[in-house]
Amino acid sequence: MAVTLGVLALLEAKPEKGADLAAFLEGGRAIAAAEPGTVTWYAFKLGDSTYGILEGEIPRALAQVGPELLAKDPEIQLVEVLAVK
C-alpha cells in the first residue's frame, strides 16, 4: 500500500497548556493504532506551544478537549506525500 496523501494539523496550545496538549497527543497513539485505515501516524512538537499531528482520526477526539487546550482552531491541511519508507 503506497501512502500518497496525508492530513496535517498544526495546533497552538493556550498559555500554560502545552504539556497538557502534549500528553493528550501522546495518548492519541492508542486511537491511531486502533484505526484500520491509518497506515502511519505522528504527533510532534515544533515549539513550546506549537504541536502537530499527521494522519489519523485524532482531530475528532481533539474537538472534545480543544476549547480547554487550544489557543485557536487547528490549521488543517491536506498534503501530498512525496516519499515514504
N, C-alpha and C positions, 0 to 999 in steps of 0.2 A: 504494500500500500504506500503510494507516494504522497507525502504531505505537500500540498501546493498552496493552500490558503490558511490563514490564521486570523485570530481575533486578538488585538492588543488593547488592553485597558490600562490607562495611566490614572493613578489615584493620588490625591493630595489629602493627607491627614490633617485634621484640626490640630491646633496647638496642643501640645502635651498628649496627643493620642497616637503618635507614631508607633510606639511599642505595642499598643492595643491592636492597631491595624496590622502590624507585622505578625502578631500572634494569631489573628484571625486568618491571615493568608497562609501561615504555616499549617493551621488546622484544615485549610481547604484542600490539602493534598489527599485526604481521605475521600472527599467528594469527587475529586478528579479521578482517583483510582477506581471508583465505582462506575464511572461513565464509560459505557462500551464504545462510544464513538470518539472519545478523546484519545488520540494517539500519544501525544506528549502534552505536558502541562508545566508551566514555570510560574513562580512567583519571585519577584526580585525587588531590590531596594536601589533607588537612584540617588537618594539623599536622606537627610534627617526626617523629612515629611513627605517625600515622593516615593511611591511604590508602583508596581505594575504587575499585571498578570498577562500571560499569553496562553490563549486557548481555554476551553472548558466552560462549565456551567456556573462557575463561582459568581458571576455577576448577579444571578438570581438570588443567591444567598446573601450577597453583599447588599442588595436592596433592603434587606431587613435591618442591617446594622449601619448602613450608610449614613443616615441622619445623625447618628451619635458619633461616628468616627471620621467622616469626610468633611473637608472644608468646602468642597464644591462637587458637582456631579462628575462622575468619571468621564474621562476623554476616551471614547471607544473608537477604534479604527480597524478596518479590515486590512490585512497585509498579505502580500504575495510572498510566499516562501521561495527563495531562490536556490537554496542549498540546505540539505539536512543530512546528518549521518545517523 
